[in-house]
């Protein structure tokens, strides 16, 4: 699936990923390829991203790598949208 992470000021990331685990209001949730469409608010926490492709090294400043997973710190929450294997995360 394709992931975009967008802040009010800039696009922080775009690329192909295998799974995303995000902190929702009711707890963490995970989406994989071909997941049903979903819209959710996100709370402060970390978004876990798994990718079989190497994430661009330029994004090392915003991602923390642990094992084969990458983590993005979500300091103030945001919004999560998925439709047709495309995820957009709007960061507050």
TARACOR-V86531 format. One record per residue. N is the residue number from 0. RES is the residue in three letters. D_LAST is the distance of its C-alpha to the last C-alpha in Angstrom with 2 decimals. Layout:
# TARACOR-V86531
{{N:RES:D_LAST} {N:RES:D_LAST}}
This chain:
# TARACOR-V86531
{{0:UNK:22.68} {1:UNK:20.39} {2:UNK:16.79} {3:UNK:14.16} {4:UNK:10.84} {5:UNK:9.01} {6:UNK:6.53} {7:UNK:7.19} {8:UNK:10.16} {9:UNK:11.67} {10:UNK:12.54} {11:UNK:12.37} {12:UNK:14.82} {13:UNK:17.21} {14:UNK:20.23} {15:UNK:22.42} {16:UNK:21.85} {17:UNK:23.98} {18:UNK:21.75} {19:UNK:18.25} {20:UNK:17.78} {21:UNK:14.48} {22:UNK:13.79} {23:UNK:13.97} {24:UNK:14.75} {25:UNK:18.44} {26:UNK:18.42} {27:UNK:18.03} {28:UNK:18.95} {29:UNK:20.25} {30:UNK:20.79} {31:UNK:23.62} {32:UNK:25.21} {33:UNK:26.38} {34:UNK:24.21} {35:UNK:24.28} {36:UNK:21.50} {37:UNK:18.62} {38:UNK:15.42} {39:UNK:13.50} {40:UNK:10.57} {41:UNK:9.48} {42:UNK:9.82} {43:UNK:9.74} {44:UNK:12.27} {45:UNK:13.59} {46:UNK:13.82} {47:UNK:17.50} {48:UNK:18.71} {49:UNK:22.45} {50:UNK:24.07} {51:UNK:27.78} {52:UNK:27.08} {53:UNK:26.37} {54:UNK:22.83} {55:UNK:23.15} {56:UNK:23.97} {57:UNK:21.87} {58:UNK:18.77} {59:UNK:20.36} {60:UNK:18.22} {61:UNK:15.00} {62:UNK:16.98} {63:UNK:19.33} {64:UNK:22.44} {65:UNK:24.36} {66:UNK:27.43} {67:UNK:26.72} {68:UNK:23.05} {69:UNK:19.93} {70:UNK:16.97} {71:UNK:13.39} {72:UNK:11.72} {73:UNK:8.39} {74:UNK:8.13} {75:UNK:5.75} {76:UNK:5.84} {77:UNK:4.97} {78:UNK:8.04} {79:UNK:11.22} {80:UNK:14.09} {81:UNK:17.51} {82:UNK:20.60} {83:UNK:23.69} {84:UNK:22.66} {85:UNK:19.53} {86:UNK:16.10} {87:UNK:12.85} {88:UNK:9.62} {89:UNK:6.56} {90:UNK:3.82} {91:UNK:0.00}}
